[in-house]
Amino acid sequence: MGIAGFVKRHIPNFIHTKILRIATKFNMLSAPVKSFLSIPIRKKLDKLSFEVHIAEHCNLNCCSCSHFSPLAEAEYLDTEEFRRDAERLAGLFGHECGCIDLMGGEPLLHPEIITFIKIARENFTKGTIKVITNGILLTKMSGDFWRACHDYNVGVSVTHYPIKLDEEKIRSLAKEYDINFEWFVSNSVKDFFYLKPIDLSGSGDYRKNFAGCVWSNRCIQLSHGRLYTCMLIPYVRHFNKRFSQNIEVTDKDSVDIYEEGISGDDILQRLTKPVPVCRFCKISDVHGTVKWHVSERKIEEWTGE
């Protein structure tokens, strides 16, 4: 029957509705209780926001990268696959998004970055779209790239790592082409970033981990026709391959955007619920920070041990 079926059969609807309203307003129930009552643990988003890797690999190897880019082999997203997924989601969400981040890895490595910019805006006519980059290649990008960002109203956001960039030239180019430009991380915190250690035993409470995670339902990932609640789930495959691990990811850990009869609201609702793979995270350590440095590609960088 499952938890949802049990709740529907044994708890009167008006009681369940009252519990839901109270819990949503005061956030007073624990993650396991919310899960048992089929109550969303995370607040449902008003609009779909997601990130998408158009390149898995990167030209900057950050220690403990939460997207596992230092471990990834060169891999580019196919433009036609992205077009299909974007068209599907645009149809489900009325061509409106909260924010779409074209990223990676390093998105500027993709030779067809302009095509992704066009596809994203042509399908999502309302909402914010940004290219998230480490900035290393920005001053080498062609005028066609900058004009596409301007013409399709796509912003550029530079993650501010402690590396040498020609910041003055980057700002000048953004101003010249009238681009919405920002530093993704401020100067005051660019030397550090959060570490969410992996628990290789998979013995954690997935409901508590999901509820306590700073990324769940906030860093939604689009990958090969599915939406994931955070970046670890679709990209941990790089970690598995590099270190011969088996962090198990199943269809229960994501939402199939092509599922028959699914609606946009169904998708947003499902993304508020815990997923089994969350048991592999050490959420108690999530607020720890790592000083930025170049990755040595050691497993300890991601396990925190």
C-alpha positions as CSV (number, residue, x, y, z in Angstrom):
1,M,0.0,0.0,0.0
2,G,2.8,2.4,0.9
3,I,2.8,5.4,3.3
4,A,0.7,7.6,1.1
5,G,-1.9,4.9,0.6
6,F,-2.0,4.2,4.4
7,V,-2.5,7.8,5.2
8,K,-5.3,8.2,2.6
9,R,-7.1,5.1,3.8
10,H,-6.7,5.5,7.6
11,I,-6.6,9.2,8.3
12,P,-9.7,11.3,7.5
13,N,-9.0,13.8,4.8
14,F,-10.0,16.8,6.9
15,I,-7.6,15.8,9.7
16,H,-4.8,15.2,7.3
17,T,-5.5,18.7,5.7
18,K,-5.4,20.4,9.1
19,I,-2.1,18.7,10.0
20,L,-0.6,19.7,6.7
21,R,-1.6,23.4,7.2
22,I,-0.3,23.5,10.8
23,A,3.0,21.8,9.9
24,T,3.5,24.0,6.9
25,K,2.9,27.1,8.9
26,F,5.0,26.3,11.9
27,N,7.4,23.6,10.6
28,M,6.7,21.8,13.8
29,L,6.9,18.1,12.8
30,S,10.0,16.0,12.5
31,A,11.1,14.7,9.1
32,P,10.1,11.1,9.8
33,V,6.6,12.2,10.9
34,K,6.2,14.4,7.9
35,S,7.3,11.6,5.6
36,F,4.8,9.2,7.3
37,L,1.9,11.7,6.8
38,S,3.0,12.4,3.2
39,I,3.6,16.0,4.1
40,P,6.2,17.9,2.1
41,I,9.4,18.3,4.1
42,R,10.5,21.2,1.9
43,K,8.3,24.0,0.8
44,K,7.1,23.6,-2.7
45,L,8.6,26.0,-5.2
46,D,6.3,28.5,-6.9
47,K,8.2,28.1,-10.2
48,L,10.6,25.6,-11.5
49,S,14.3,26.5,-11.1
50,F,17.0,24.1,-12.1
51,E,20.7,23.8,-13.1
52,V,21.9,21.8,-16.0
53,H,25.5,20.6,-16.8
54,I,26.3,21.3,-20.4
55,A,29.8,20.0,-19.7
56,E,30.7,17.6,-17.0
57,H,34.4,18.4,-16.9
58,C,36.1,21.6,-15.9
59,N,39.3,23.6,-16.5
60,L,39.6,24.4,-12.8
61,N,40.0,21.5,-10.4
62,C,38.6,22.5,-7.1
63,C,39.1,20.4,-4.1
64,S,35.9,18.7,-2.8
65,C,33.9,20.0,-5.8
66,S,30.2,19.3,-5.0
67,H,29.6,18.6,-8.7
68,F,32.6,16.1,-8.9
69,S,34.0,17.9,-11.9
70,P,37.7,17.1,-11.1
71,L,36.7,13.4,-11.4
72,A,34.7,13.7,-14.6
73,E,36.0,12.7,-18.0
74,A,35.4,15.1,-20.9
75,E,31.7,14.9,-21.6
76,Y,29.4,17.3,-23.3
77,L,25.6,17.5,-23.3
78,D,24.0,17.0,-26.7
79,T,22.1,20.1,-27.8
80,E,19.2,18.1,-29.2
81,E,18.7,16.2,-26.0
82,F,18.6,19.5,-24.1
83,R,16.2,20.9,-26.7
84,R,13.8,17.9,-26.1
85,D,14.0,18.3,-22.3
86,A,13.6,22.1,-22.4
87,E,10.6,21.8,-24.7
88,R,9.0,19.2,-22.4
89,L,9.5,21.3,-19.3
90,A,8.4,24.5,-21.0
91,G,5.2,22.8,-22.0
92,L,4.6,21.6,-18.4
93,F,5.4,24.9,-16.8
94,G,3.9,27.4,-19.3
95,H,7.3,28.5,-20.7
96,E,8.1,30.2,-17.3
97,C,10.9,29.4,-14.9
98,G,12.2,30.9,-11.7
99,C,15.9,30.5,-12.8
100,I,17.8,28.3,-15.1
101,D,21.6,28.0,-14.6
102,L,23.6,26.7,-17.6
103,M,26.7,25.3,-15.9
104,G,29.0,22.3,-15.2
105,G,31.7,21.5,-14.9
106,E,32.7,24.6,-17.0
107,P,30.0,25.5,-19.5
108,L,32.2,27.7,-21.6
109,L,34.2,24.6,-22.6
110,H,31.2,23.5,-24.7
111,P,31.7,24.5,-28.4
112,E,28.0,25.0,-28.8
113,I,27.3,27.2,-25.7
114,I,25.4,29.7,-27.9
115,T,23.0,27.0,-29.0
116,F,22.2,26.2,-25.4
117,I,21.6,29.9,-24.7
118,K,19.1,30.1,-27.6
119,I,17.3,26.9,-26.7
120,A,16.9,27.9,-23.0
121,R,15.4,31.3,-23.8
122,E,13.3,30.2,-26.7
123,N,11.6,27.7,-24.5
124,F,11.5,29.7,-21.3
125,T,10.4,33.2,-22.4
126,K,9.7,34.3,-18.8
127,G,12.3,33.9,-16.0
128,T,15.9,34.3,-15.3
129,I,18.6,32.4,-17.3
130,K,22.3,32.6,-16.4
131,V,25.6,31.1,-17.5
132,I,27.5,30.1,-14.4
133,T,31.2,30.0,-15.0
134,N,34.5,30.2,-13.3
135,G,35.4,33.1,-15.6
136,I,38.7,31.7,-16.9
137,L,37.6,31.7,-20.5
138,L,35.3,34.8,-20.5
139,T,37.8,37.2,-21.9
140,K,38.5,34.7,-24.8
141,M,34.9,34.3,-25.7
142,S,33.8,35.6,-29.1
143,G,31.6,38.6,-29.8
144,D,28.9,36.1,-30.9
145,F,28.8,34.7,-27.4
146,W,28.3,38.1,-25.8
147,R,25.8,39.2,-28.3
148,A,23.8,36.0,-27.8
149,C,23.7,36.7,-24.1
150,H,22.4,40.2,-24.8
151,D,19.9,39.2,-27.5
152,Y,18.4,36.3,-25.5
153,N,18.6,38.2,-22.1
154,V,20.9,35.6,-20.5
155,G,23.1,36.7,-17.7
156,V,26.6,35.8,-16.8
157,S,27.6,34.8,-13.3
158,V,31.2,34.2,-12.3
159,T,31.9,32.0,-9.3
160,H,34.6,34.0,-7.5
161,Y,37.4,31.6,-6.7
162,P,40.7,32.8,-5.4
163,I,42.3,32.6,-8.8
164,K,43.8,35.3,-11.1
165,L,41.2,36.8,-13.4
166,D,41.2,39.9,-15.5
167,E,38.2,41.3,-13.5
168,E,38.4,44.7,-15.1
169,K,38.2,43.3,-18.6
170,I,35.4,41.0,-17.7
171,R,33.4,43.9,-16.3
172,S,34.2,45.9,-19.3
173,L,32.9,43.2,-21.7
174,A,29.7,42.8,-19.7
175,K,29.2,46.6,-19.8
176,E,30.0,46.8,-23.5
177,Y,27.5,44.2,-24.5
178,D,24.9,45.3,-21.8
179,I,24.9,41.9,-20.1
180,N,23.4,41.2,-16.7
181,F,26.5,40.3,-14.8
182,E,27.3,39.3,-11.2
183,W,29.9,37.6,-9.1
184,F,28.2,34.3,-7.9
185,V,30.2,34.3,-4.6
186,S,31.4,37.5,-2.9
187,N,35.0,38.4,-2.3
188,S,34.5,37.9,1.4
189,V,33.8,34.2,1.2
190,K,35.5,33.1,-2.1
191,D,38.3,31.3,-0.3
192,F,35.9,28.8,1.4
193,F,32.9,26.7,0.4
194,Y,30.6,24.2,2.0
195,L,31.5,20.5,2.1
196,K,28.7,17.9,2.3
197,P,30.6,14.7,3.1
198,I,29.6,11.4,1.6
199,D,28.8,8.5,4.0
200,L,30.1,5.4,2.1
201,S,28.1,3.2,4.5
202,G,24.8,4.6,3.4
203,S,23.6,4.2,7.0
204,G,22.1,7.7,7.4
205,D,18.4,8.6,7.9
206,Y,17.5,9.8,4.4
207,R,14.5,11.7,5.7
208,K,16.4,13.6,8.4
209,N,19.3,14.2,5.9
210,F,16.9,15.6,3.3
211,A,15.3,17.9,5.9
212,G,18.6,19.2,7.2
213,C,20.3,19.6,3.8
214,V,21.1,23.1,2.6
215,W,20.8,22.0,-1.0
216,S,17.7,19.7,-1.2
217,N,15.0,21.2,-3.4
218,R,17.2,24.3,-3.8
219,C,19.8,23.0,-6.2
220,I,17.6,21.0,-8.5
221,Q,19.4,19.4,-11.4
222,L,18.2,18.5,-14.9
223,S,20.1,15.5,-16.3
224,H,19.0,13.3,-19.2
225,G,15.3,13.7,-18.8
226,R,15.1,13.6,-15.1
227,L,15.0,16.2,-12.2
228,Y,17.1,15.6,-9.1
229,T,16.8,17.4,-5.8
230,C,20.5,18.2,-5.6
231,M,23.8,18.0,-7.5
232,L,25.2,15.0,-5.7
233,I,22.6,12.5,-7.1
234,P,23.1,12.7,-10.9
235,Y,26.9,13.4,-10.8
236,V,28.0,10.9,-8.1
237,R,28.6,8.5,-10.9
238,H,31.9,10.3,-11.5
239,F,32.8,9.5,-7.9
240,N,31.7,5.9,-8.2
241,K,33.8,5.4,-11.3
242,R,36.9,7.1,-10.1
243,F,37.0,5.3,-6.7
244,S,35.2,2.1,-7.6
245,Q,32.3,2.8,-5.2
246,N,28.7,2.0,-5.4
247,I,26.6,4.9,-4.2
248,E,23.3,3.5,-5.5
249,V,21.1,5.8,-7.5
250,T,17.7,4.5,-8.7
251,D,14.7,5.9,-10.4
252,K,13.2,6.5,-7.0
253,D,15.8,9.3,-6.5
254,S,14.5,11.5,-9.3
255,V,11.5,12.6,-11.3
256,D,11.0,11.4,-14.8
257,I,9.8,14.5,-16.7
258,Y,8.4,12.3,-19.5
259,E,6.2,10.2,-17.1
260,E,2.8,9.8,-18.6
261,G,0.2,12.1,-17.1
262,I,2.6,14.0,-14.9
263,S,2.0,17.8,-14.4
264,G,4.2,20.6,-13.5
265,D,2.7,20.8,-10.0
266,D,3.2,17.0,-9.6
267,I,6.9,17.6,-10.3
268,L,7.2,20.4,-7.8
269,Q,5.4,18.4,-5.2
270,R,7.7,15.4,-5.6
271,L,10.8,17.5,-5.3
272,T,9.8,18.4,-1.7
273,K,10.0,14.7,-0.6
274,P,13.1,12.8,0.6
275,V,14.8,10.3,-1.7
276,P,16.6,7.1,-0.6
277,V,20.0,8.1,-1.9
278,C,20.1,10.9,0.8
279,R,21.2,8.2,3.2
280,F,24.7,8.5,1.8
281,C,25.2,12.0,3.1
282,K,26.6,13.2,6.4
283,I,24.3,16.1,6.9
284,S,25.6,16.7,10.5
285,D,28.8,17.9,8.9
286,V,27.3,19.9,6.0
287,H,28.1,23.3,7.5
288,G,31.8,22.5,7.6
289,T,33.9,24.5,5.2
290,V,36.9,23.7,3.0
291,K,39.6,26.2,2.2
292,W,39.8,26.4,-1.6
293,H,42.8,24.6,-3.2
294,V,43.5,22.5,-6.2
295,S,42.1,18.9,-6.0
296,E,44.5,16.0,-5.6
297,R,41.6,13.7,-6.6
298,K,41.7,11.8,-3.4
299,I,38.5,10.2,-2.0
300,E,39.0,11.9,1.4
301,E,38.1,15.2,-0.3
302,W,34.6,14.0,-0.7
303,T,34.2,11.9,2.4
304,G,35.8,14.4,4.8
305,E,37.8,11.6,6.5
